[in-house]
Amino acid sequence: MLVLLFFIVIICQLAVVIVQSKKLIAQNTHIIQKQNMDIIDQNVEILSRLESEKHD
């Protein structure tokens, strides 16, 4: 009986860890997507500047 209870507690803890991990992965994915968009914006700006300098 005690062993069964022990396993139930371990399974519940694992479930909590999995849920927390999924939340962190979602947050990190959002942060990475935002950073990628910022980098793309910077690259577009640099390319525009280089194009305008090339025509000068």
All heavy atoms as a GROMACS GRO file, in nm:
protein
  453
    1MET      N    1   0.083  -0.120   0.000
    1MET     CA    2   0.000   0.000   0.000
    1MET      C    3   0.087   0.126   0.000
    1MET      O    4   0.062   0.219  -0.074
    1MET     CB    5  -0.091  -0.004   0.124
    1MET     CG    6  -0.190   0.108   0.131
    1MET     SD    7  -0.310   0.093  -0.002
    1MET     CE    8  -0.400   0.240   0.020
    2LEU      N    9   0.190   0.123   0.085
    2LEU     CA   10   0.280   0.238   0.093
    2LEU      C   11   0.358   0.256  -0.037
    2LEU      O   12   0.379   0.369  -0.083
    2LEU     CB   13   0.378   0.219   0.211
    2LEU     CG   14   0.454   0.342   0.256
    2LEU    CD1   15   0.356   0.452   0.299
    2LEU    CD2   16   0.546   0.307   0.373
    3VAL      N   17   0.395   0.144  -0.100
    3VAL     CA   18   0.469   0.150  -0.227
    3VAL      C   19   0.380   0.210  -0.335
    3VAL      O   20   0.425   0.294  -0.415
    3VAL     CB   21   0.517   0.010  -0.268
    3VAL    CG1   22   0.578   0.012  -0.407
    3VAL    CG2   23   0.617  -0.044  -0.167
    4LEU      N   24   0.254   0.174  -0.338
    4LEU     CA   25   0.159   0.229  -0.435
    4LEU      C   26   0.145   0.380  -0.418
    4LEU      O   27   0.148   0.456  -0.515
    4LEU     CB   28   0.024   0.160  -0.420
    4LEU     CG   29  -0.084   0.201  -0.518
    4LEU    CD1   30  -0.042   0.169  -0.661
    4LEU    CD2   31  -0.214   0.133  -0.483
    5LEU      N   32   0.134   0.423  -0.293
    5LEU     CA   33   0.124   0.565  -0.263
    5LEU      C   34   0.249   0.639  -0.310
    5LEU      O   35   0.242   0.748  -0.368
    5LEU     CB   36   0.102   0.586  -0.112
    5LEU     CG   37   0.077   0.729  -0.066
    5LEU    CD1   38  -0.052   0.782  -0.127
    5LEU    CD2   39   0.069   0.732   0.086
    6PHE      N   40   0.364   0.577  -0.286
    6PHE     CA   41   0.492   0.634  -0.327
    6PHE      C   42   0.495   0.656  -0.478
    6PHE      O   43   0.534   0.762  -0.527
    6PHE     CB   44   0.605   0.540  -0.282
    6PHE     CG   45   0.743   0.587  -0.318
    6PHE    CD1   46   0.801   0.695  -0.254
    6PHE    CD2   47   0.814   0.521  -0.418
    6PHE    CE1   48   0.927   0.738  -0.288
    6PHE    CE2   49   0.941   0.564  -0.452
    6PHE     CZ   50   0.998   0.672  -0.388
    7PHE      N   51   0.453   0.555  -0.554
    7PHE     CA   52   0.452   0.566  -0.699
    7PHE      C   53   0.353   0.672  -0.747
    7PHE      O   54   0.381   0.744  -0.842
    7PHE     CB   55   0.421   0.431  -0.764
    7PHE     CG   56   0.541   0.340  -0.771
    7PHE    CD1   57   0.541   0.218  -0.705
    7PHE    CD2   58   0.653   0.377  -0.843
    7PHE    CE1   59   0.652   0.136  -0.710
    7PHE    CE2   60   0.765   0.295  -0.849
    7PHE     CZ   61   0.764   0.173  -0.783
    8ILE      N   62   0.240   0.681  -0.682
    8ILE     CA   63   0.141   0.783  -0.719
    8ILE      C   64   0.198   0.922  -0.699
    8ILE      O   65   0.183   1.011  -0.784
    8ILE     CB   66   0.009   0.764  -0.640
    8ILE    CG1   67  -0.060   0.636  -0.686
    8ILE    CG2   68  -0.082   0.884  -0.656
    8ILE    CD1   69  -0.180   0.596  -0.604
    9VAL      N   70   0.268   0.944  -0.588
    9VAL     CA   71   0.330   1.074  -0.561
    9VAL      C   72   0.435   1.105  -0.668
    9VAL      O   73   0.440   1.217  -0.720
    9VAL     CB   74   0.394   1.075  -0.419
    9VAL    CG1   75   0.483   1.196  -0.402
    9VAL    CG2   76   0.284   1.073  -0.314
   10ILE      N   77   0.517   1.006  -0.703
   10ILE     CA   78   0.621   1.027  -0.805
   10ILE      C   79   0.558   1.062  -0.940
   10ILE      O   80   0.602   1.153  -1.010
   10ILE     CB   81   0.712   0.903  -0.817
   10ILE    CG1   82   0.804   0.896  -0.694
   10ILE    CG2   83   0.795   0.909  -0.944
   10ILE    CD1   84   0.896   0.779  -0.694
   11ILE      N   85   0.450   0.992  -0.977
   11ILE     CA   86   0.384   1.019  -1.105
   11ILE      C   87   0.325   1.160  -1.106
   11ILE      O   88   0.335   1.231  -1.206
   11ILE     CB   89   0.276   0.912  -1.132
   11ILE    CG1   90   0.344   0.779  -1.164
   11ILE    CG2   91   0.184   0.954  -1.246
   11ILE    CD1   92   0.250   0.661  -1.171
   12CYS      N   93   0.267   1.201  -0.994
   12CYS     CA   94   0.212   1.338  -0.986
   12CYS      C   95   0.322   1.442  -1.000
   12CYS      O   96   0.305   1.544  -1.068
   12CYS     CB   97   0.136   1.357  -0.855
   12CYS     SG   98  -0.020   1.267  -0.850
   13GLN      N   99   0.436   1.418  -0.935
   13GLN     CA  100   0.547   1.512  -0.946
   13GLN      C  101   0.598   1.520  -1.090
   13GLN      O  102   0.630   1.628  -1.140
   13GLN     CB  103   0.660   1.472  -0.851
   13GLN     CG  104   0.627   1.498  -0.706
   13GLN     CD  105   0.736   1.451  -0.612
   13GLN    OE1  106   0.812   1.360  -0.643
   13GLN    NE2  107   0.742   1.513  -0.495
   14LEU      N  108   0.606   1.405  -1.156
   14LEU     CA  109   0.648   1.403  -1.295
   14LEU      C  110   0.551   1.482  -1.383
   14LEU      O  111   0.592   1.555  -1.473
   14LEU     CB  112   0.659   1.260  -1.347
   14LEU     CG  113   0.785   1.184  -1.309
   14LEU    CD1  114   0.774   1.039  -1.354
   14LEU    CD2  115   0.908   1.248  -1.368
   15ALA      N  116   0.423   1.468  -1.356
   15ALA     CA  117   0.323   1.540  -1.434
   15ALA      C  118   0.342   1.691  -1.417
   15ALA      O  119   0.333   1.767  -1.513
   15ALA     CB  120   0.182   1.498  -1.390
   16VAL      N  121   0.368   1.734  -1.295
   16VAL     CA  122   0.390   1.877  -1.269
   16VAL      C  123   0.514   1.925  -1.344
   16VAL      O  124   0.511   2.032  -1.408
   16VAL     CB  125   0.405   1.903  -1.117
   16VAL    CG1  126   0.457   2.043  -1.090
   16VAL    CG2  127   0.272   1.881  -1.048
   17VAL      N  128   0.621   1.847  -1.342
   17VAL     CA  129   0.743   1.886  -1.412
   17VAL      C  130   0.719   1.895  -1.562
   17VAL      O  131   0.765   1.989  -1.628
   17VAL     CB  132   0.857   1.784  -1.380
   17VAL    CG1  133   0.974   1.804  -1.474
   17VAL    CG2  134   0.902   1.799  -1.236
   18ILE      N  135   0.642   1.802  -1.617
   18ILE     CA  136   0.614   1.804  -1.761
   18ILE      C  137   0.535   1.929  -1.798
   18ILE      O  138   0.565   1.996  -1.897
   18ILE     CB  139   0.540   1.675  -1.802
   18ILE    CG1  140   0.636   1.556  -1.796
   18ILE    CG2  141   0.481   1.689  -1.942
   18ILE    CD1  142   0.568   1.422  -1.810
   19VAL      N  143   0.434   1.962  -1.719
   19VAL     CA  144   0.353   2.081  -1.748
   19VAL      C  145   0.439   2.207  -1.740
   19VAL      O  146   0.431   2.295  -1.826
   19VAL     CB  147   0.233   2.089  -1.650
   19VAL    CG1  148   0.164   2.224  -1.660
   19VAL    CG2  149   0.134   1.977  -1.680
   20GLN      N  150   0.522   2.216  -1.637
   20GLN     CA  151   0.609   2.334  -1.623
   20GLN      C  152   0.706   2.344  -1.741
   20GLN      O  153   0.732   2.453  -1.791
   20GLN     CB  154   0.686   2.328  -1.491
   20GLN     CG  155   0.600   2.353  -1.370
   20GLN     CD  156   0.675   2.332  -1.239
   20GLN    OE1  157   0.776   2.263  -1.234
   20GLN    NE2  158   0.623   2.392  -1.133
   21SER      N  159   0.759   2.230  -1.783
   21SER     CA  160   0.852   2.229  -1.896
   21SER      C  161   0.784   2.278  -2.022
   21SER      O  162   0.842   2.356  -2.099
   21SER     CB  163   0.907   2.088  -1.919
   21SER     OG  164   0.981   2.046  -1.807
   22LYS      N  165   0.661   2.232  -2.044
   22LYS     CA  166   0.588   2.276  -2.164
   22LYS      C  167   0.564   2.426  -2.160
   22LYS      O  168   0.575   2.494  -2.263
   22LYS     CB  169   0.455   2.202  -2.175
   22LYS     CG  170   0.470   2.059  -2.220
   22LYS     CD  171   0.334   1.993  -2.242
   22LYS     CE  172   0.352   1.854  -2.299
   22LYS     NZ  173   0.224   1.792  -2.333
   23LYS      N  174   0.534   2.481  -2.043
   23LYS     CA  175   0.513   2.625  -2.031
   23LYS      C  176   0.642   2.701  -2.063
   23LYS      O  177   0.641   2.802  -2.134
   23LYS     CB  178   0.464   2.662  -1.891
   23LYS     CG  179   0.320   2.627  -1.866
   23LYS     CD  180   0.277   2.668  -1.726
   23LYS     CE  181   0.134   2.629  -1.696
   23LYS     NZ  182   0.093   2.662  -1.560
   24LEU      N  183   0.754   2.652  -2.009
   24LEU     CA  184   0.882   2.718  -2.035
   24LEU      C  185   0.920   2.711  -2.182
   24LEU      O  186   0.970   2.809  -2.239
   24LEU     CB  187   0.993   2.653  -1.951
   24LEU     CG  188   0.995   2.690  -1.803
   24LEU    CD1  189   1.101   2.609  -1.729
   24LEU    CD2  190   1.021   2.838  -1.785
   25ILE      N  191   0.894   2.597  -2.245
   25ILE     CA  192   0.924   2.582  -2.387
   25ILE      C  193   0.840   2.682  -2.468
   25ILE      O  194   0.891   2.747  -2.560
   25ILE     CB  195   0.899   2.437  -2.434
   25ILE    CG1  196   1.008   2.346  -2.375
   25ILE    CG2  197   0.898   2.428  -2.586
   25ILE    CD1  198   0.980   2.199  -2.393
   26ALA      N  199   0.714   2.696  -2.433
   26ALA     CA  200   0.627   2.791  -2.504
   26ALA      C  201   0.678   2.934  -2.487
   26ALA      O  202   0.682   3.011  -2.583
   26ALA     CB  203   0.483   2.778  -2.453
   27GLN      N  204   0.718   2.970  -2.364
   27GLN     CA  205   0.770   3.105  -2.339
   27GLN      C  206   0.898   3.128  -2.419
   27GLN      O  207   0.916   3.233  -2.482
   27GLN     CB  208   0.799   3.125  -2.190
   27GLN     CG  209   0.675   3.138  -2.104
   27GLN     CD  210   0.708   3.143  -1.956
   27GLN    OE1  211   0.819   3.110  -1.914
   27GLN    NE2  212   0.612   3.182  -1.875
   28ASN      N  213   0.989   3.030  -2.417
   28ASN     CA  214   1.116   3.045  -2.488
   28ASN      C  215   1.094   3.054  -2.638
   28ASN      O  216   1.161   3.132  -2.706
   28ASN     CB  217   1.209   2.928  -2.455
   28ASN     CG  218   1.265   2.939  -2.315
   28ASN    OD1  219   1.262   3.044  -2.253
   28ASN    ND2  220   1.315   2.828  -2.262
   29THR      N  221   0.999   2.976  -2.690
   29THR     CA  222   0.968   2.982  -2.832
   29THR      C  223   0.920   3.121  -2.870
   29THR      O  224   0.962   3.177  -2.972
   29THR     CB  225   0.861   2.876  -2.867
   29THR    OG1  226   0.911   2.747  -2.832
   29THR    CG2  227   0.827   2.879  -3.014
   30HIS      N  228   0.834   3.178  -2.786
   30HIS     CA  229   0.783   3.314  -2.813
   30HIS      C  230   0.898   3.415  -2.812
   30HIS      O  231   0.906   3.502  -2.900
   30HIS     CB  232   0.678   3.350  -2.709
   30HIS     CG  233   0.623   3.487  -2.725
   30HIS    ND1  234   0.538   3.521  -2.829
   30HIS    CD2  235   0.643   3.601  -2.654
   30HIS    CE1  236   0.508   3.649  -2.819
   30HIS    NE2  237   0.570   3.700  -2.714
   31ILE      N  238   0.986   3.404  -2.714
   31ILE     CA  239   1.101   3.496  -2.704
   31ILE      C  240   1.190   3.483  -2.827
   31ILE      O  241   1.231   3.584  -2.886
   31ILE     CB  242   1.181   3.469  -2.574
   31ILE    CG1  243   1.098   3.511  -2.452
   31ILE    CG2  244   1.315   3.541  -2.577
   31ILE    CD1  245   1.157   3.465  -2.320
   32ILE      N  246   1.218   3.360  -2.868
   32ILE     CA  247   1.304   3.337  -2.984
   32ILE      C  248   1.240   3.393  -3.110
   32ILE      O  249   1.307   3.456  -3.194
   32ILE     CB  250   1.337   3.187  -2.999
   32ILE    CG1  251   1.430   3.143  -2.886
   32ILE    CG2  252   1.400   3.157  -3.134
   32ILE    CD1  253   1.448   2.994  -2.875
   33GLN      N  254   1.109   3.373  -3.125
   33GLN     CA  255   1.040   3.427  -3.243
   33GLN      C  256   1.049   3.580  -3.247
   33GLN      O  257   1.072   3.639  -3.352
   33GLN     CB  258   0.894   3.383  -3.244
   33GLN     CG  259   0.875   3.237  -3.279
   33GLN     CD  260   0.731   3.192  -3.264
   33GLN    OE1  261   0.654   3.253  -3.191
   33GLN    NE2  262   0.695   3.085  -3.331
   34LYS      N  263   1.034   3.643  -3.132
   34LYS     CA  264   1.043   3.790  -3.126
   34LYS      C  265   1.185   3.835  -3.161
   34LYS      O  266   1.203   3.932  -3.236
   34LYS     CB  267   1.003   3.839  -2.988
   34LYS     CG  268   0.998   3.992  -2.980
   34LYS     CD  269   0.957   4.041  -2.846
   34LYS     CE  270   0.952   4.191  -2.835
   34LYS     NZ  271   1.047   4.264  -2.918
   35GLN      N  272   1.285   3.766  -3.107
   35GLN     CA  273   1.424   3.802  -3.138
   35GLN      C  274   1.452   3.784  -3.286
   35GLN      O  275   1.520   3.867  -3.347
   35GLN     CB  276   1.520   3.717  -3.054
   35GLN     CG  277   1.522   3.753  -2.908
   35GLN     CD  278   1.606   3.659  -2.824
   35GLN    OE1  279   1.633   3.546  -2.864
   35GLN    NE2  280   1.649   3.705  -2.708
   36ASN      N  281   1.400   3.676  -3.345
   36ASN     CA  282   1.420   3.654  -3.488
   36ASN      C  283   1.358   3.764  -3.571
   36ASN      O  284   1.417   3.810  -3.669
   36ASN     CB  285   1.364   3.517  -3.530
   36ASN     CG  286   1.453   3.403  -3.488
   36ASN    OD1  287   1.569   3.423  -3.454
   36ASN    ND2  288   1.398   3.283  -3.489
   37MET      N  289   1.239   3.808  -3.533
   37MET     CA  290   1.174   3.918  -3.605
   37MET      C  291   1.257   4.046  -3.593
   37MET      O  292   1.272   4.121  -3.691
   37MET     CB  293   1.032   3.941  -3.553
   37MET     CG  294   0.935   3.830  -3.585
   37MET     SD  295   0.921   3.796  -3.761
   37MET     CE  296   0.846   3.947  -3.818
   38ASP      N  297   1.312   4.071  -3.474
   38ASP     CA  298   1.397   4.189  -3.455
   38ASP      C  299   1.521   4.181  -3.544
   38ASP      O  300   1.562   4.280  -3.606
   38ASP     CB  301   1.439   4.203  -3.308
   38ASP     CG  302   1.323   4.239  -3.216
   38ASP    OD1  303   1.217   4.282  -3.268
   38ASP    OD2  304   1.337   4.222  -3.093
   39ILE      N  305   1.581   4.063  -3.552
   39ILE     CA  306   1.701   4.045  -3.635
   39ILE      C  307   1.666   4.066  -3.782
   39ILE      O  308   1.740   4.131  -3.856
   39ILE     CB  309   1.762   3.905  -3.612
   39ILE    CG1  310   1.824   3.899  -3.472
   39ILE    CG2  311   1.867   3.872  -3.718
   39ILE    CD1  312   1.865   3.760  -3.428
   40ILE      N  313   1.552   4.013  -3.824
   40ILE     CA  314   1.509   4.032  -3.963
   40ILE      C  315   1.489   4.180  -3.993
   40ILE      O  316   1.533   4.230  -4.097
   40ILE     CB  317   1.380   3.951  -3.992
   40ILE    CG1  318   1.413   3.801  -3.993
   40ILE    CG2  319   1.316   3.993  -4.123
   40ILE    CD1  320   1.291   3.711  -3.997
   41ASP      N  321   1.426   4.252  -3.900
   41ASP     CA  322   1.405   4.395  -3.919
   41ASP      C  323   1.539   4.468  -3.932
   41ASP      O  324   1.555   4.556  -4.018
   41ASP     CB  325   1.325   4.455  -3.803
   41ASP     CG  326   1.179   4.410  -3.805
   41ASP    OD1  327   1.132   4.360  -3.910
   41ASP    OD2  328   1.113   4.424  -3.699
   42GLN      N  329   1.635   4.431  -3.848
   42GLN     CA  330   1.767   4.494  -3.855
   42GLN      C  331   1.834   4.464  -3.988
   42GLN      O  332   1.895   4.552  -4.049
   42GLN     CB  333   1.856   4.444  -3.740
   42GLN     CG  334   1.813   4.493  -3.603
   42GLN     CD  335   1.890   4.424  -3.491
   42GLN    OE1  336   1.973   4.338  -3.515
   42GLN    NE2  337   1.860   4.461  -3.368
   43ASN      N  338   1.822   4.339  -4.035
   43ASN     CA  339   1.884   4.302  -4.162
   43ASN      C  340   1.821   4.376  -4.278
   43ASN      O  341   1.891   4.420  -4.371
   43ASN     CB  342   1.873   4.150  -4.185
   43ASN     CG  343   1.968   4.073  -4.096
   43ASN    OD1  344   2.062   4.129  -4.041
   43ASN    ND2  345   1.944   3.944  -4.082
   44VAL      N  346   1.691   4.393  -4.275
   44VAL     CA  347   1.622   4.469  -4.381
   44VAL      C  348   1.671   4.613  -4.382
   44VAL      O  349   1.697   4.671  -4.488
   44VAL     CB  350   1.469   4.461  -4.362
   44VAL    CG1  351   1.397   4.562  -4.450
   44VAL    CG2  352   1.418   4.320  -4.390
   45GLU      N  353   1.685   4.669  -4.262
   45GLU     CA  354   1.733   4.806  -4.251
   45GLU      C  355   1.875   4.819  -4.308
   45GLU      O  356   1.906   4.912  -4.383
   45GLU     CB  357   1.731   4.849  -4.105
   45GLU     CG  358   1.761   4.994  -4.080
   45GLU     CD  359   1.755   5.030  -3.932
   45GLU    OE1  360   1.662   4.983  -3.863
   45GLU    OE2  361   1.845   5.102  -3.886
   46ILE      N  362   1.961   4.724  -4.274
   46ILE     CA  363   2.100   4.726  -4.323
   46ILE      C  364   2.102   4.711  -4.475
   46ILE      O  365   2.175   4.783  -4.545
   46ILE     CB  366   2.182   4.614  -4.256
   46ILE    CG1  367   2.203   4.648  -4.107
   46ILE    CG2  368   2.316   4.595  -4.325
   46ILE    CD1  369   2.260   4.533  -4.026
   47LEU      N  370   2.021   4.618  -4.527
   47LEU     CA  371   2.016   4.599  -4.673
   47LEU      C  372   1.967   4.725  -4.744
   47LEU      O  373   2.021   4.763  -4.849
   47LEU     CB  374   1.924   4.481  -4.708
   47LEU     CG  375   1.985   4.343  -4.690
   47LEU    CD1  376   1.878   4.236  -4.707
   47LEU    CD2  377   2.099   4.321  -4.786
   48SER      N  378   1.867   4.791  -4.688
   48SER     CA  379   1.816   4.915  -4.748
   48SER      C  380   1.927   5.020  -4.751
   48SER      O  381   1.944   5.090  -4.852
   48SER     CB  382   1.699   4.970  -4.669
   48SER     OG  383   1.607   4.873  -4.637
   49ARG      N  384   1.998   5.030  -4.640
   49ARG     CA  385   2.105   5.130  -4.633
   49ARG      C  386   2.213   5.099  -4.736
   49ARG      O  387   2.263   5.188  -4.805
   49ARG     CB  388   2.164   5.131  -4.492
   49ARG     CG  389   2.233   5.260  -4.458
   49ARG     CD  390   2.276   5.274  -4.313
   49ARG     NE  391   2.199   5.198  -4.217
   49ARG     CZ  392   2.251   5.120  -4.121
   49ARG    NH1  393   2.380   5.106  -4.112
   49ARG    NH2  394   2.173   5.056  -4.037
   50LEU      N  395   2.250   4.971  -4.747
   50LEU     CA  396   2.353   4.933  -4.844
   50LEU      C  397   2.306   4.959  -4.987
   50LEU      O  398   2.385   5.005  -5.071
   50LEU     CB  399   2.388   4.784  -4.826
   50LEU     CG  400   2.469   4.750  -4.702
   50LEU    CD1  401   2.483   4.599  -4.690
   50LEU    CD2  402   2.606   4.815  -4.705
   51GLU      N  403   2.180   4.930  -5.016
   51GLU     CA  404   2.127   4.957  -5.150
   51GLU      C  405   2.130   5.105  -5.183
   51GLU      O  406   2.168   5.144  -5.294
   51GLU     CB  407   1.982   4.905  -5.160
   51GLU     CG  408   1.972   4.756  -5.180
   51GLU     CD  409   2.026   4.709  -5.314
   51GLU    OE1  410   2.002   4.777  -5.415
   51GLU    OE2  411   2.095   4.605  -5.315
   52SER      N  412   2.092   5.189  -5.085
   52SER     CA  413   2.092   5.333  -5.111
   52SER      C  414   2.234   5.386  -5.126
   52SER      O  415   2.260   5.475  -5.208
   52SER     CB  416   2.018   5.407  -4.999
   52SER     OG  417   2.089   5.400  -4.878
   53GLU      N  418   2.329   5.330  -5.051
   53GLU     CA  419   2.468   5.372  -5.066
   53GLU      C  420   2.524   5.329  -5.201
   53GLU      O  421   2.606   5.399  -5.261
   53GLU     CB  422   2.555   5.313  -4.953
   53GLU     CG  423   2.532   5.378  -4.817
   53GLU     CD  424   2.612   5.310  -4.706
   53GLU    OE1  425   2.694   5.221  -4.734
   53GLU    OE2  426   2.589   5.347  -4.588
   54LYS      N  427   2.481   5.214  -5.249
   54LYS     CA  428   2.530   5.161  -5.375
   54LYS      C  429   2.486   5.251  -5.492
   54LYS      O  430   2.558   5.270  -5.588
   54LYS     CB  431   2.477   5.019  -5.397
   54LYS     CG  432   2.542   4.946  -5.512
   54LYS     CD  433   2.508   4.799  -5.510
   54LYS     CE  434   2.370   4.778  -5.570
   54LYS     NZ  435   2.340   4.635  -5.589
   55HIS      N  436   2.369   5.311  -5.480
   55HIS     CA  437   2.317   5.396  -5.586
   55HIS      C  438   2.368   5.540  -5.576
   55HIS      O  439   2.347   5.619  -5.667
   55HIS     CB  440   2.162   5.395  -5.584
   55HIS     CG  441   2.105   5.263  -5.621
   55HIS    ND1  442   2.124   5.206  -5.745
   55HIS    CD2  443   2.031   5.175  -5.550
   55HIS    CE1  444   2.063   5.089  -5.749
   55HIS    NE2  445   2.006   5.067  -5.632
   56ASP      N  446   2.435   5.573  -5.466
   56ASP     CA  447   2.488   5.710  -5.450
   56ASP      C  448   2.614   5.732  -5.529
   56ASP      O  449   2.679   5.652  -5.580
   56ASP     CB  450   2.516   5.740  -5.302
   56ASP     CG  451   2.385   5.763  -5.226
   56ASP    OD1  452   2.280   5.778  -5.292
   56ASP    OD2  453   2.391   5.761  -5.103
   0.00000   0.00000   0.00000
